[in-house]
């Protein structure tokens, strides 16, 4: 801690924080050592991170590697009876898909490392779903269509891809993650998955895809993130995972 930070910190607070994190961290390590309790710990951590304005939960170990994160306070749940994915904009045929519709389409499996700009990484994570290129072909992209804008049913998050990026074979409208249906906390029932880019590009709680004539920066791009969020070493040409 710098001298300036020490001056602005109440006496004893740094030790209290370290003690709290030490206790929680020790408990977390114990849970990691007990695989049967891993799922329970992940649920506790997800719930705690929802209600944590300090960000301290982000310092705790998580055996699953993933963190719950939302740009809004509360996200509605969608499921079999009320989920829809709308594709519109510069297309020949606007389309609306239910969960059953998406499951009935050919499924593709992509296994790739997931990496967040916060620094955490989950290696060799399997995702399964419909290739985005297949949905674009079904809708028929107009000649002046150059990019895609993604919207989400949290009411706030947006993302973007160029048309060439969206047509890669490792870009999915994902229904499954880690060999199970995508849960609400992980952006389910349907999320975007862009394997060669940082995870902020893989929009959660996906509800809409609009074909546009230019790239419209997404939520984080409007706040300074790269519009092209390529991972270091990503093959920007080859669409294989």
C-alpha positions in Angstrom: 0.0 0.0 0.0 1.3 3.5 -0.8 1.7 6.2 1.8 -1.1 8.1 0.2 -3.4 5.1 0.4 -2.4 4.6 4.0 -3.3 8.2 4.9 -6.8 7.7 3.5 -7.5 4.4 5.1 -9.0 4.1 8.6 -6.6 2.4 11.1 -7.0 -1.3 11.2 -9.1 -1.5 7.9 -6.3 -3.1 5.8 -5.8 -5.9 8.3 -9.6 -6.5 8.5 -9.8 -6.8 4.8 -6.9 -9.2 4.6 -8.3 -11.3 7.5 -11.7 -11.5 5.8 -10.2 -12.6 2.5 -8.0 -15.0 4.2 -10.9 -16.7 6.0 -13.0 -16.8 2.9 -10.1 -17.9 0.8 -9.3 -20.8 3.2 -12.9 -21.9 3.1 -12.9 -21.7 -0.7 -9.7 -23.8 -0.9 -11.4 -26.4 1.3 -14.3 -26.6 -1.0 -12.0 -26.9 -4.0 -10.6 -30.0 -2.3 -14.1 -31.4 -2.0 -15.5 -31.9 -5.5 -19.0 -32.7 -4.2 -19.2 -29.2 -2.7 -17.8 -27.4 -5.8 -21.2 -26.7 -7.3 -22.5 -25.3 -4.0 -19.5 -23.0 -3.7 -20.0 -21.7 -7.3 -23.6 -20.8 -6.5 -22.6 -19.0 -3.3 -20.0 -17.1 -5.1 -22.3 -16.2 -8.0 -24.9 -14.9 -5.6 -22.4 -13.0 -3.5 -20.9 -11.3 -6.6 -24.4 -10.2 -7.7 -24.7 -8.2 -4.5 -21.1 -7.1 -4.1 -20.4 -3.4 -4.8 -16.8 -3.7 -3.5 -15.7 -6.3 -6.0 -13.9 -8.3 -3.3 -15.6 -11.5 -4.3 -13.6 -11.3 -7.6 -10.5 -12.0 -5.5 -11.9 -15.3 -4.2 -10.9 -18.6 -5.9 -13.6 -20.3 -7.9 -13.0 -23.9 -8.9 -15.1 -23.5 -12.0 -13.2 -20.4 -13.0 -16.2 -18.4 -14.2 -17.5 -15.2 -12.5 -21.1 -13.9 -12.4 -21.2 -10.4 -13.9 -24.0 -8.2 -15.1 -24.1 -4.5 -16.0 -27.6 -4.2 -14.4 -28.9 -5.0 -11.0 -31.3 -7.7 -12.0 -31.8 -9.9 -15.0 -35.2 -11.6 -15.8 -35.2 -15.3 -16.3 -36.2 -16.7 -19.7 -37.0 -20.4 -20.5 -38.9 -22.8 -22.6 -42.2 -20.9 -22.6 -41.0 -17.4 -23.2 -37.5 -17.3 -24.8 -37.2 -15.9 -28.3 -34.3 -14.9 -30.5 -35.1 -12.3 -33.2 -33.0 -11.8 -36.3 -33.8 -8.6 -38.3 -32.4 -5.5 -39.8 -30.8 -5.7 -43.3 -32.1 -9.2 -44.1 -34.4 -10.7 -46.7 -36.4 -12.7 -44.2 -36.7 -11.6 -40.5 -36.7 -14.7 -38.3 -37.8 -15.5 -34.7 -36.5 -18.7 -33.0 -37.7 -20.4 -29.9 -35.5 -22.7 -27.8 -37.1 -25.7 -29.5 -36.3 -24.1 -32.9 -32.7 -23.6 -32.1 -32.3 -27.1 -30.6 -33.7 -28.6 -33.8 -31.0 -27.0 -36.0 -27.6 -28.7 -36.6 -25.4 -28.3 -33.5 -21.7 -27.5 -33.5 -19.3 -28.1 -30.7 -16.3 -25.7 -30.1 -13.7 -26.3 -27.4 -11.5 -23.3 -26.7 -10.0 -21.4 -23.8 -12.2 -18.7 -22.3 -10.4 -15.5 -21.2 -11.7 -12.3 -19.6 -10.1 -8.9 -19.6 -10.1 -9.1 -15.8 -7.4 -11.8 -16.1 -9.1 -15.0 -15.3 -9.0 -17.9 -17.8 -10.8 -21.2 -18.1 -9.0 -23.6 -20.4 -10.6 -26.0 -22.9 -14.2 -25.0 -22.3 -16.7 -26.8 -24.5 -19.6 -24.8 -26.0 -22.3 -26.2 -28.3 -24.9 -24.5 -30.4 -25.9 -23.3 -33.8 -23.3 -21.6 -36.0 -24.3 -18.0 -36.4 -23.5 -18.2 -40.1 -26.3 -20.8 -40.5 -28.8 -18.3 -39.0 -27.6 -15.5 -41.2 -27.9 -17.8 -44.3 -31.5 -18.6 -43.2 -32.4 -14.9 -42.9 -30.5 -13.9 -46.1 -28.2 -10.9 -45.5 -28.9 -8.0 -47.8 -26.1 -6.6 -50.0 -25.5 -3.6 -47.8 -25.3 -5.7 -44.6 -21.8 -5.3 -43.2 -22.0 -6.0 -39.4 -24.2 -7.3 -36.6 -25.6 -5.7 -33.5 -26.5 -8.0 -30.6 -29.0 -7.1 -27.9 -29.8 -8.8 -24.7 -32.9 -9.3 -22.5 -31.1 -7.7 -19.5 -32.2 -4.5 -21.3 -28.8 -2.9 -21.4 -26.0 -5.0 -22.8 -25.1 -4.8 -26.5 -22.3 -6.2 -28.7 -21.0 -6.1 -32.3 -19.2 -8.1 -34.9 -18.4 -7.5 -38.5 -20.1 -9.8 -40.9 -16.8 -11.6 -41.7 -16.2 -12.2 -38.0 -19.8 -13.5 -37.5 -19.4 -16.0 -40.2 -16.5 -17.8 -38.6 -17.1 -21.5 -37.8 -16.1 -20.9 -34.2 -18.8 -18.3 -33.5 -21.9 -19.8 -32.0 -25.4 -19.1 -30.8 -24.7 -21.3 -27.8 -27.2 -23.4 -25.9 -24.8 -25.6 -23.9 -21.6 -24.9 -22.0 -19.4 -27.5 -20.2 -21.7 -30.3 -21.5 -24.8 -28.9 -19.9 -27.5 -26.4 -20.8 -26.3 -22.8 -20.2 -27.6 -21.6 -16.9 -29.1 -18.2 -16.2 -26.0 -17.1 -14.3 -23.8 -17.9 -17.3 -26.1 -16.0 -19.7 -28.6 -18.7 -20.6 -30.7 -20.0 -22.0 -28.9 -18.7 -25.1 -25.7 -16.6 -25.4 -23.3 -15.6 -28.1 -20.0 -17.4 -28.1 -17.0 -15.9 -30.0 -14.2 -18.3 -29.4 -11.2 -16.2 -30.6 -12.1 -13.0 -28.7 -12.2 -11.9 -25.1 -15.3 -13.0 -23.3 -17.0 -9.6 -23.2 -17.7 -10.2 -26.9 -19.7 -13.3 -26.1 -22.9 -11.5 -25.0 -25.0 -13.2 -22.4 -28.9 -13.4 -22.3 -29.0 -13.0 -26.1 -32.4 -11.8 -27.5 -31.7 -10.0 -30.7 -29.4 -9.9 -33.7 -29.7 -7.0 -36.2 -27.8 -6.8 -39.5 -26.5 -3.3 -39.9 -24.6 -1.4 -42.6 -21.7 -0.5 -40.2 -20.3 -1.6 -36.9 -22.2 -0.1 -34.0 -19.9 -0.2 -30.9 -21.3 -2.4 -28.0 -21.7 -1.6 -24.3 -18.1 -1.9 -23.4 -16.7 -0.6 -26.6 -18.6 2.7 -25.8 -16.6 2.7 -22.6 -13.2 2.2 -24.1 -12.9 -1.5 -24.9 -11.6 -2.6 -28.3 -14.3 -3.1 -30.9 -12.2 -6.0 -32.2 -11.5 -8.0 -29.0 -9.1 -10.5 -30.4 -7.3 -12.7 -28.0 -3.5 -12.6 -28.2 -2.4 -15.1 -30.8 -5.8 -15.6 -32.3 -6.0 -16.7 -35.9 -8.0 -13.8 -37.4 -8.5 -15.6 -40.7 -9.0 -19.3 -40.1 -12.5 -20.0 -38.7 -11.6 -23.3 -37.1 -11.6 -23.5 -33.3 
